[in-house]
Amino acid sequence: MSRLIVVSNRVSAPKDPAAGSAGGLAMALSAALRNYDGLWFGWSGETVEHFTGELKTEDRAGVTVATVDLEPQDVDEYYNGYANKTLWPLFHHRIDLTAYERSYGEGYERTNRRFAEVLQPLLQPDDVIWIHDYHMIPMARDLRRLGVKNRIGFFLHTPWPARQLLVTLPHHRRLVKSMFHFDLLGFQTREWMELFQRYVEVEAKGVVRPGGRVEAFDRSVQLGVFPIGIDVDGFLAARDSLLGQKTYDRIAASAAFRSMIVGVDRLDYSKGLEQRLLGYEQFLEDNPSMRGDVFLLQVTPISRDDVDTYQDIRARLDALAGRINGAYADMDWQPIRYLNRTFRRDQLAGIYRAARVGLVTPLRDGMNLVAKEYVAAQDPEDPGVLILSRFAGAAEQMGEALLVNPFSREELSDAIRKALTMPLEERIRKWKALMQVVRETDVAHWRDQFVRALLGELTLRRNALICAVRQGGNATNAS
């Protein structure tokens, strides 16, 4: 059987497969590597004064991990620069925050080339390579230039931007052209895939074939939709664990018979946190009789705090939460509990279960697994209600949620009131439908569907080659 080579910017294979804090994606990819054999390759997260390409390998709970250190300049230009200041805001439709610096693009190309040069000697002829996310879009092209002929798949965890915005990126054609060196491109939703197809048709004068194959730049690549899910069984086990139960009990007790609304998002402008707080403030203004009976627990771990944009967001959120609390709080009630810290997965499961409403309102998101985690954590006999942004990838699957426009504070206010007053029978009906989606499209399903598609393409390619050889032989014999 072919080895599976997973490639990502950061390697997150857990050292303990039973760790409560390990994410579902890390667990799923680790399981894939144990099932298919192979290794996980990427940046170590560390820097050295001069890039050497020296590999560090270790075994993490049966998964072989290979990492390499980068130079500080690589981190500044490739990671902090092009990945986080250029592609991330652009792919989330924030061109007002997108930085177009030539040095960023040069660092992105250089670092991807370095990754390819370090990985290439590790590869065996039958290996299947699965590259993840926007950090490493050019890597298949760089591997091909080194003579690698293996099957290479790519999965984009973020949205794909609209064509009119992508063309603001200098050398956008070069970026998209490099993607045609992959054999399979995976997207979270049909919408993101169709935006990619539209770019190919208009900007590259390419052709979209039936079945998802696109042709441009004298090459072709197969496209597919592979919505990512969560590790349902693992998450339920975390919810029912001792710490999960203890967290639920603590939150339920601290709520003091009030209904809790929960939001869990890392600090990022794509998550719509300011708009969420303003929508909640509108709810408090619109529903004075419900004040004191509800509160919002907003959990927002700090991310990329060395980037000015994120420092600005943090300051604005601190000020906004403080203003709302100052305007509406009473002696024994605070409308917002705002926490800048990280919780373990089992703790989050307990928090979700205690919440009457899950508020997941990003302005734009590739999928958003918090929505699926919230649903999985609920008590089947008394479930909470999910309010979900229609601009999250999860909305394509989770139509039974209360779908909202996160830019409208009035719509958010109305949805919060509807969720808090929804009858039990309707809550149970909606939860059952949502839980069925979460179950049927879990992270193992996502993983296996993608890997099978990549291996299936390999089988089809081999069969076509065999047929061509046979036909060539017959033609030779006939002559």
Secondary structure, DSSP 8 states (H G I E B T S, - for coil): ---EEEEEEE----SSTT-TT--HHHHHHHHHHHHH-EEEEEEEEEE-SS----EEEEEETTEEEEEEEE-HHHIIIIIIIIIIIIIHHHHTT-TTS----HHHHHHHHHHHHHHHHHHGGG--TT-EEEEESGGGTTHHHHHHHTT--SEEEEE--S----HHHHTTSTTHHHHHHHHTTSSEEEESSHHHHHHHHHHHHHHS--EE-TTSEEEETTEEEEEEE------HHHHHHHHHSHHHHHHHHHHHHHHTT-EEEEEE--S-GGG-HHHHHHHHHHHHHH-GGGTTSEEEEEE-----TTSHHHHHHHHHHHHHHHHHHHHH-BTTB-SEEEE-S---HHHHHHHHHH-SEEEE--SSBS--HHHHHHHHHS-TTS--EEEEETTBGGGGT-TTSEEE-TT-HHHHHHHHHHHHH--HHHHHHHHHHHHHHHHHT-HHHHHHHHHHHHHHHHHHHHHHHHHHHHHHHHHHHH-
